[in-house]
Amino acid sequence: MSSSKFGSHMQTLVQIGKVDQLEQEVYELRGEVTTLRAEVEKLISLVSSLMATKNPPPVQQRPLPLCQPMCIKRPQQQVPQRLFPQNQAPQQLNSQNQVRKASQCDPIPMKYADLLPILLKKNLVQILAPPRVPNPLPPWYRPDQNCTFHQGAPGHDTKQCYPLKEKLQKLIENNIWSFEDPDIKVLIQKQYLTSHSVATVKPIINVVQSSGCQPQFQQYQQQPQQQAPRTQIDPIPMSYVDLFPRLLERNLIHTKAPLAVPAILQAGYRPDLSCSFHQGAPGHDIEQCFAFRTVVQKLIQDKALPF
């Protein structure tokens, strides 16, 4: 065999070996593709079963080609929920918001307890229903105080009633009402005169002793004093607490100035009770308020209350 034939024969063998090697590699690649295709089908079936358990809306999914790289979704960062502190309930947050809103209200030249009857008379505000007693009681809750704007409900007084302050602030900001009201000017003038009027009265004993009428005075002093007959109070078919806001709405009554605390407390004095008719003054409640019961009795006699 010549050298040229031998060389061509060797080239042929080399080419055949390369072809066999390529066929072997193709066969191995086909096996790997088959394995990958089986794994992908398993993943697709698993995802379909998971989605079926969550009942997602039907979405037409297109099959991804095998050569497309799979994108891994990063888990979305969940926004941390706003949790309340351990010792701070939502009701306390509401009360703090009310305090913040009330601090933005402008100061007024009079008491809210004196202003409320005028606003009710002009139909600028309406008495609110008693609020629900919070459970547990927050630190700002005052069971010894009552609010006339909330039908005498306990928890706070009219001075610290934030809904009343907000309503008054809106009336002023919307130019619906102002302190130039004639009734307000008259009331402020009366309060000023009451707080600045000091009466200096000469004791009557000195006047009598200085004059020549001492025997007649002693004779008059020895006579027993006759007390005025006490007004008879008829029973009514409802509580005075429920009747009080209704009379305020109909402008049949007006609240009175708070009573001064006596220097010597009487046996019936109750510092733990307060009277809405006397603008939340302590000493008694509205059920035992003789002044309020006398006013109601007069309304009944005048046939203003058809009980």
C-alpha positions in Angstrom: 0.0 0.0 0.0 1.4 3.3 -1.0 1.9 6.1 1.5 -0.8 8.3 -0.1 -3.4 5.6 0.2 -2.4 5.0 3.7 -2.7 8.7 4.6 -6.2 9.0 3.0 -7.3 5.9 4.9 -6.1 7.3 8.2 -8.0 10.5 7.5 -11.1 8.6 6.8 -10.7 6.7 10.1 -10.2 9.9 12.0 -13.3 11.4 10.4 -15.3 8.3 11.3 -14.1 8.6 14.9 -15.1 12.2 15.1 -18.6 11.4 13.7 -19.0 8.6 16.2 -17.9 11.0 19.0 -20.3 13.6 17.8 -23.1 11.1 17.7 -22.3 10.0 21.2 -22.4 13.6 22.4 -25.7 14.2 20.7 -27.2 11.1 22.2 -26.0 12.2 25.7 -27.5 15.7 25.1 -30.8 14.2 24.1 -30.9 12.3 27.3 -30.2 15.4 29.3 -32.9 17.3 27.4 -35.3 14.5 28.1 -34.4 14.6 31.8 -34.8 18.4 31.9 -38.1 18.2 30.2 -39.4 15.7 32.8 -38.2 18.0 35.6 -39.9 21.0 34.0 -43.2 19.1 33.7 -43.0 18.1 37.3 -42.5 21.7 38.3 -45.4 22.9 36.2 -47.8 20.2 37.7 -46.7 21.2 41.2 -47.3 24.9 40.5 -50.7 24.1 39.0 -51.7 22.1 42.1 -50.6 24.9 44.4 -52.5 27.5 42.4 -55.6 25.3 42.4 -55.6 25.2 46.2 -55.6 29.0 46.4 -58.4 29.4 43.8 -56.6 32.1 41.7 -58.5 33.8 38.9 -58.2 31.9 35.6 -55.2 33.1 33.6 -54.1 31.7 30.4 -50.5 30.7 30.7 -48.2 30.2 27.8 -45.7 27.4 28.0 -42.2 28.7 28.3 -39.7 27.4 25.8 -37.1 25.0 27.3 -34.2 27.3 26.3 -35.6 30.3 28.2 -33.9 30.9 31.5 -36.1 30.6 34.6 -36.4 33.9 36.5 -36.4 33.6 40.2 -38.8 36.1 41.9 -37.5 37.8 44.9 -39.9 37.8 47.9 -41.6 41.1 48.3 -40.7 43.0 51.4 -43.8 43.2 53.6 -44.6 46.5 55.0 -44.5 46.3 58.8 -47.9 46.7 60.3 -48.5 49.6 62.6 -48.9 48.1 66.0 -50.1 49.9 69.1 -47.7 50.1 72.0 -48.3 47.7 74.8 -49.7 50.2 77.2 -51.6 52.3 74.6 -55.0 51.3 73.3 -56.8 52.8 70.3 -59.2 54.7 72.5 -56.2 56.4 74.2 -54.9 57.4 70.8 -58.3 58.8 69.9 -58.3 60.8 73.2 -54.8 62.1 72.4 -56.0 63.1 68.9 -58.9 65.0 70.5 -56.5 66.7 72.9 -54.3 67.7 70.0 -57.3 69.1 68.0 -58.7 70.9 71.1 -55.3 72.6 71.6 -55.7 74.2 68.2 -59.0 75.8 69.2 -58.9 79.5 70.0 -59.5 80.6 73.6 -62.9 82.2 74.4 -63.7 85.1 76.8 -66.2 83.1 78.8 -67.0 79.6 80.1 -68.2 76.9 77.8 -70.9 76.0 80.4 -72.3 79.6 80.1 -72.0 79.6 76.3 -73.7 76.3 75.7 -77.3 77.5 76.6 -77.0 80.4 74.2 -75.8 78.2 71.3 -78.7 75.8 72.0 -81.1 78.7 72.1 -80.0 79.9 68.7 -80.1 76.3 67.3 -76.4 76.4 66.4 -75.5 73.2 68.2 -77.4 70.1 69.3 -77.0 68.0 72.4 -75.1 64.8 71.7 -75.9 61.4 72.9 -73.9 60.1 76.0 -70.7 58.4 74.8 -70.0 54.8 75.6 -68.0 54.2 78.7 -64.6 52.9 77.7 -63.3 49.6 79.0 -60.7 49.8 80.5 -61.0 53.4 81.7 -58.2 55.6 80.3 -56.2 57.9 82.5 -58.1 61.0 81.4 -61.5 59.6 82.3 -63.1 61.5 85.3 -66.1 59.7 86.7 -66.7 62.6 89.1 -67.3 65.1 86.3 -70.3 65.5 84.0 -70.8 67.1 80.6 -74.0 69.0 79.8 -73.2 68.8 76.1 -73.4 65.0 76.4 -76.6 64.9 78.4 -74.8 65.0 81.7 -72.7 61.9 80.9 -69.7 61.3 83.3 -66.1 61.3 82.1 -65.4 65.0 81.6 -67.0 68.4 82.2 -68.2 70.9 79.7 -65.0 72.9 80.0 -63.0 69.9 78.7 -65.6 68.8 76.1 -63.6 68.6 72.9 -66.5 68.0 70.5 -68.1 71.2 71.8 -64.9 73.1 71.3 -64.5 71.8 67.7 -68.1 72.8 66.8 -67.6 76.3 68.2 -64.3 76.6 66.3 -66.0 75.7 63.0 -68.8 78.2 63.7 -66.3 80.9 64.1 -64.1 79.9 61.2 -67.1 79.7 58.8 -68.3 83.1 59.9 -71.6 81.6 61.1 -71.4 83.0 64.6 -69.1 85.3 66.6 -68.7 86.8 70.0 -70.2 90.0 68.7 -73.6 88.4 69.5 -75.7 90.8 71.6 -76.6 88.0 74.0 -72.9 87.2 74.6 -72.1 90.9 75.2 -74.9 91.1 77.8 -73.7 87.9 79.5 -70.1 89.0 79.6 -71.1 92.4 81.0 -73.2 90.7 83.8 -70.3 88.4 84.7 -67.9 91.4 84.8 -70.2 93.3 87.1 -70.8 90.3 89.3 -67.1 89.6 89.7 -66.2 93.3 90.4 -69.1 94.4 92.6 -68.2 94.5 96.3 -70.9 95.6 98.6 -69.9 97.3 101.9 -72.8 97.1 104.3 -72.7 98.4 107.8 -73.7 95.8 110.3 -77.3 96.2 111.4 -76.4 95.5 115.1 -74.1 98.5 115.2 -76.7 100.7 113.5 -79.3 99.7 116.0 -77.0 100.0 119.0 -75.8 103.4 117.8 -79.4 104.7 117.6 -82.0 104.9 120.4 -84.0 101.8 119.3 -82.2 99.1 121.1 -85.2 97.9 123.2 -87.4 97.6 120.1 -84.6 95.7 118.3 -84.1 93.3 121.2 -87.9 92.7 121.3 -87.8 91.9 117.5 -84.7 89.8 117.9 -86.4 87.6 120.5 -89.4 86.8 118.2 -89.0 83.4 116.5 -88.3 83.7 112.7 -90.9 82.3 110.5 -89.5 80.1 107.7 -91.1 80.3 104.3 -93.1 77.1 103.4 -91.0 74.7 101.3 -92.3 74.1 97.8 -94.0 70.8 97.4 -92.5 68.7 94.6 -94.7 66.4 92.7 -93.2 63.1 91.3 -92.5 62.9 87.6 -92.6 59.8 85.3 -88.9 60.0 84.3 -85.5 60.8 85.8 -84.3 64.4 86.1 -81.1 63.4 84.3 -83.1 62.5 81.1 -85.4 65.5 81.5 -82.6 68.1 81.8 -81.2 68.0 78.2 -84.8 68.1 76.7 -85.6 71.2 78.7 -82.4 72.8 77.5 -83.2 72.0 73.8 -86.7 73.6 74.2 -85.1 76.6 76.0 -87.4 76.1 79.0 -84.5 76.3 81.5 -81.1 77.8 81.7 -78.2 76.5 83.8 -77.3 78.4 87.0 -73.9 79.5 88.2 -71.9 77.0 90.2 -72.6 77.1 94.0 -69.8 78.1 96.2 -68.3 75.3 98.3 -69.4 76.0 101.9 -66.7 76.5 104.6 -68.4 74.0 106.8 -69.6 71.0 104.9 -73.1 69.8 105.8 -74.1 66.2 106.4 -75.7 65.9 103.0 -72.8 67.4 101.0 -71.4 64.9 98.5 -68.0 66.0 97.0 -68.1 62.9 94.7 -71.3 64.1 93.0 -71.8 66.9 90.5 -74.9 68.8 89.3 -75.3 69.6 85.6 -77.9 72.3 86.4 -75.3 74.1 88.4 -72.7 73.7 85.6 -71.0 70.6 87.1 -70.6 72.0 90.7 -69.9 69.4 93.3 -72.0 68.7 96.4 -75.0 66.9 94.9 -76.3 65.4 91.6 -79.2 66.6 89.4 -81.6 64.0 90.9 -81.2 65.7 94.3 -81.0 69.3 93.0 -83.8 71.1 94.8 -83.4 74.2 92.6 -83.9 72.2 89.4 -86.8 70.3 90.9 -88.4 73.6 91.9 -88.0 74.9 88.3 -89.6 71.7 86.9 -92.5 72.0 89.4 -93.2 75.5 88.3 -93.2 74.4 84.6 -95.7 71.7 85.5 -97.9 74.2 87.3 -97.7 76.5 84.3 -98.7 73.6 82.1 -95.5 73.9 80.1 -94.7 70.2 80.7 -97.7 67.9 79.9 -96.9 65.0 82.2 
